Amino acid sequence: MKETIILNQSEIKELIQMDKVIEAVETAYCEHAQSKVQMPAKKYLFFQKFNGDLRIMPCYLPNMGEAGVKCVNVHPDNPHVHDLPTVMAMIELVDPATGFPLAIMDGTWITNMRTGAAGGVATKYLAKKDSKTLGIVGAGKQAYTQLMAINEVMDIEEAVVYCRTCSSREDFAKRVSEVYGIPVRAVDTPKKAVENMDVVVTVTPVNHPVIKTEWISPGTHINAMGADAPGKQEIESSALLKSKVFIDCWEQASHSGEINVPVSEGLIQQEDLSGKLGDIIIGKNPGRTSDDEITIFDSTGLAVQDITTAWTVYEKARDLNLGRKINFLE
């Protein structure tokens, strides 16, 4: 009888590093761009009373023989009220041939890592080739994995970070400087994290833009990672209108990505966008065509990223005989 592998977060952290997550996420974008993925748009349950939501994200990659589903929450009040992470997730991987649960694992770290990796892949394909400076707006866990991934694809000479809480941005700058040997400076306004930056990452949960159009320099690439539900928006709509905007998936981006507000207001339509990140990777879209263009990647997070990453974790755990094993059918 087959057994199911159970993996907790600490085990997953030992099994996969950012370079491998970037490889898995790039593969995910390629498969999705070539329509080799069965992946309904994520479904939401909104817990308005508790300022949170729950998302269900299934995916099947027939050519790779991989299938699974992620169940993930977003509760912004958790760290302050309940001493829990804002984002928590579980992933189940199933055998497409039988539906048997091959693995059940923590998806929180995988979510953080694959979202960081998405920013890394976007930076690899859309930032100017000589990009050296990085601005980060937001100083939570996702800011850390964004820097971790971008550091894999870009030679960062200087980074600055802003968030509303002084101690958080100072702690982030100190920790990252020590871990990666990169000079990271905390700044006291979002403007200072955006002006004259080659690459900017926004990782905030805001419902009103924190990035103004006039702060953005020609040639800047922006990874807009924070908007993940209807009504959320980090960048002024006018900045989107003057930039080349790339998305991961129209169904999700128009519903809950950075473009969702201007789309709902009729300011942006699908034909106004410059394409999908996956199409750049497979050579179907040229992406950036000059060093003066402002490029924006609107990332909503795709189930295919979770499943390719989780499958990499599962295969390594299986090969190394790691994790607890149980038989659900007993």
N, C-alpha and C positions, 0 to 999 in steps of 0.2 A: 504494500500500500504506500502511495506517495505521502510525503510529509510536507508541511508548510513551514518555511523559514520565517522566523520572527526576528526583526532587527530593530534595536532602539537607536536613538540619536547618536550616542557616543560610539557605537559600533560603526555606524554609517560614516562618521567623521574620519574614522581610521581607514575606511575602505576606498574613499575617493577624494581626489584633489582637484583644484580648480581647472588645471589644464585638461584633465579628462572630461570634466563637466562641459567645458567649452566645446570640445570635440563632439560630445553627445548632443548638445544644443544645436550646433551647426548642422549635424546630421538631421536633426529634427526639422529644422527650417528647410533643408533640401527636400526631404520626403514630403513635407507639406506643400512646398512650391510645385512639386511634380504631381500633385493630387494622388499621392500614394498612401494617404492617411484617411481613416474613417474617424471623424472627430466632431461631434456636435458641439455647438457653442456652449460655454459653461452656463449652468443653471444656478439661480440664486434663491435662497430663502432669506428674507430680510427680517431681522429681529429688532424692529424700531424701538421697542421698549428698553432694550439693552444696548442700543447703539452698536449693533453688530450684524454680521451676515454669515451665511454658510454657502459654499459653492461646491458643486459636483462637476467633475471634469473627467469624462471617459475618453479613451483613445484606443485605436487598433491600427497597427502597422502590418498589413498583410505580408509585404515582401520581407520583413524582418522577423515575422513570427512573434511579435510582441503585443501584448494587450494589458490594459489595466485601467484603474480609476483612482482619482485623487479626490478626497473630501477635505476641504480647507476652510477655515474660518478667518474672518478679519474683525477683531474687536479692539478698537483704538484705546479704550479705557482700561484694558486689562493690566498693563504694567503698573498703573497708578492705583487702581482700585482692588485688583484681585491677585497681584503679584504673579501674573501669568504673561506669556508672550502675546503680543498683538496678533500674530499669525501662528496658527498651529494646524498641522495637517497629518493625515494618514493616507498611505498609498497601498492599494492591493494590486498585485500582479497576478494575472490568470493565464493559464494555458489555453490558447485559442482553440486547440483541438478538443478539449474536454470541459473547459470552464473551471478546472481545478485551481484553487488558490495556491499559487507557487510561493508567494511571499506576501507578508504584511509587514510594513515598515513605517517608522516615523517619516513623515513627509515634510516636517518643518525645516530641517536643515537642507533637504533637497530643494524645497521651494526657494529658500534664500540663495542657495548656490546657483540654481539654474536661472533665477532672475538676474543675479549678478552676471552670469555667463552670457545672457542675452544682451546685456549692455556691452560686454566685451566683444561679442560678435559684431554688433552694430558699429562699435567704434572701429573695429578692424576694417570694415568695408566702407564706412561713410566718413570717418574723420580724415582730415588732410594728412598726407603721409609723413609730414615733419612735425606733427603735433607733439607738444612738450608739456603744456600746462593744463591742469584739470581743476575745475571748480565743482564742488559738491554742495547742493542745497538739501539739508537734512543730515542728521548724524546718528541714525538708528542702525539696526543690524544690516539693513539693506544697503546703506551707504558703505558699510565695511566690505560687503561682498562685491559691490560695484567697483570699488577701488581695487580689490583683490583681482578681479577679472580684467579690468582695463590695464592693470600693471602687467598682465600676461601678453598684451597685444600692443602696448605703447610704451615708449621710453619716457616715463614721467620725470620731469626735472623739478617741477614744483606743483603743489596742490594746495588749495584753500578750501575750507569747509565753513558753512554757516548753518546754524539752527537757532531757534528762538531762545533756547536755554544755554546760557553762557558756559556752565560747567560741562554740559554734554559735548559742546563743540570743542572745548579745550581738552577734555578727556580723549575725544576721538583723535584730535590732531596729535596728541602726545603718544597715544597707543600705536597709531599707524606709523608715525615717524620712527618709533623704536622697532617695530616689527619688520618694516619694509625698507628702512634706510632712506626714505623719501622725505624731503623737507615739506611738512604739512603745517599750514598756518590757519588758525581759527580767525574768522573775521566777524564783525558785528552787524553787517547788513547783507541781505541777499545780493544786492547790487555788486558788492565787492567780490562775490563768488562767481559772478557772471561776466563782468566787464573784462575784455581782453583775454579771455580764456579760449584755448583751442577746443577743448571738450568740456561740456557742462553736463552734470547728472542731477536730475531733480527726483528726490525720493521723499516726498511729503504727502500727508493725507488730506490736503486742503480742498475746500470747496470754492475758493476764490483765488485767482492767479496771484502767485508771489513773484513771478518773473515778468518784468516789463520789456516791451519790444525794444525800446531805445537802449537798453543795456547790452543787447546782443551784438557782437562784432561780426563783420563780414568774415566768412570762412569758418565760423564756429559750428561744431556738431553738438547737438543736444540729445541726450537719452532721457526721454520723459517717462519715468518709471512709476510715479506715484499714483496717478489716476487709475482706479481699479473698480469704480462703481459709478452709476449714473449721477451726474451733478458735480463730480470731482473735476478740477481743472487747475493745473499748476502754471501754465504759460498763457499770456494774453492772446486772445484770438487773432489779433492783428499780426502777431509774430508768426503764427501758423500760416497766415495768408501770404506772407512775404518769403516763406521758406519752402524748401523741398521736403515734404512730409512723407515718411515711409512708415508703414504699419506692419503688424504681424498677421492680422486677420480682420477683414472689414466688419464681419458680424459682431465681433467682440469690441473692436475699437469704436465703432459707431454707437455702441450701446454703453460702454463703460470705460473707454480709453481717454487719452488726452483730448481727442477730437470730439468727444460725445456732446459737449455743450455747444460748440459752434455748429455741429451737425444738427442738433435739435433746434437751433435758432435759424437754420437755413443759410448760414454763412459758408459752410463747406459741404460739398457733395463728393461722392466717391470719385468722380472724374477729376476733381481738383487735386487729388493726392498723386504722389509721384510713384507709388507702387508698393510692393511688399519686399521686406528684407530678404526673404527666401529667394525671390526672383533675381536679386543682385548676386547672391551666392552662386546660383546655377548659371549665371551669365545671360539671363534673359532681360535684365534691366541694367543700364550702365551705372546707376546710382549717382554719386557725386561726379560732376563733369568739369568743375573748376574750383580753384582754391578760394574764390570769393563767395561761393554759395553757402547759405546757411542750411544745414540739414538737420532734421528732427526725426528721431525714431520714437514712435508711439508704441510702447510695449504694454500689452495687456496680459501676457502670459498664456501659453498654450499647453493643453494637456499633453501634447506630443513631446514637449520639452521634459515634462515630469516623467513620462513613461520611458523615454530613451535613457534618461539619467538614472532612474530607479532600476532599469533593467541592467545597466552597467554595474550598479551596486550589487544586485542580486547574483549576477554571474560570478562576480569576484567572491562573494560570500559562499556561494555554492562550491566554487573551485577550492576555496581555502577551508571548507567545512566549518564556517563560522555561523553564529546565530543559534538561537533556540529553535528546536524543531518540534512541531506538534501535529497530531492527526485530528483534524476537525470532524472526521466521520466516525470516530470511536463512539 
